[in-house]
């Protein structure tokens, strides 16, 4: 029987550990997440503004939703 990578890992009964990220890698990941979050908030705000304009155009009352 040929040993494969999965059977060897299962026999050890321990999950493989990932190497810890360096401080620069952590900072890069945090910055990318923050940029994504800011972009999504901007898109949500733009969407809310456009729906508000359309509602006003057709005489509908729509309360502005705040993005938290």
C-alpha positions as CSV (number, residue, x, y, z in Angstrom):
1,X,0.0,0.0,0.0
2,X,1.3,3.4,-1.0
3,X,1.3,6.1,1.6
4,X,-0.2,9.3,0.6
5,X,0.0,12.7,2.1
6,X,-3.5,12.5,3.6
7,X,-3.0,9.1,5.3
8,X,0.2,10.3,6.9
9,X,-1.5,13.4,8.2
10,X,-4.4,11.3,9.5
11,X,-2.1,8.9,11.3
12,X,-0.5,11.8,13.2
13,X,-3.9,13.0,14.4
14,X,-2.6,16.6,14.4
15,X,-3.6,19.3,12.0
16,X,-0.9,21.0,10.1
17,X,0.1,24.3,11.5
18,X,0.6,27.3,9.3
19,X,3.6,29.5,9.8
20,X,2.9,32.7,11.7
21,X,2.5,35.8,9.6
22,X,5.2,38.4,9.9
23,X,4.2,41.9,11.2
24,X,4.5,43.3,7.6
25,X,2.2,40.5,6.3
26,X,-0.3,41.2,9.1
27,X,-0.3,44.9,8.3
28,X,-0.8,44.2,4.6
29,X,-3.8,42.0,5.3
30,X,-5.3,44.5,7.7
31,X,-4.8,47.3,5.2
32,X,-6.4,45.3,2.4
33,X,-9.4,44.4,4.6
34,X,-9.8,48.1,5.6
35,X,-9.7,49.2,2.0
36,X,-12.3,46.6,1.0
37,X,-14.5,47.7,3.9
38,X,-14.2,51.4,2.9
39,X,-15.0,50.6,-0.7
40,X,-18.1,48.6,0.3
41,X,-19.3,51.4,2.5
42,X,-18.8,53.9,-0.4
43,X,-20.9,51.7,-2.7
44,X,-23.6,51.3,-0.1
45,X,-23.8,55.1,0.4
46,X,-23.9,55.7,-3.4
47,X,-26.7,53.1,-3.7
48,X,-28.7,54.7,-0.8
49,X,-28.3,58.2,-2.4
50,X,-29.5,57.0,-5.8
51,X,-32.5,55.2,-4.3
52,X,-33.4,58.4,-2.3
53,X,-33.3,60.4,-5.5
54,X,-35.5,58.0,-7.4
55,X,-38.0,57.9,-4.5
56,X,-38.1,61.7,-4.4
57,X,-38.6,61.8,-8.2
58,X,-41.7,59.6,-8.0
59,X,-43.0,61.1,-4.7
60,X,-42.3,58.3,-2.5
61,X,-41.1,58.8,1.1
62,X,-38.0,56.7,1.8
63,X,-36.0,57.2,5.0
64,X,-32.3,57.3,4.5
65,X,-30.5,54.2,5.8
66,X,-27.4,54.8,7.7
67,X,-24.5,52.5,7.1
68,X,-22.7,51.4,10.2
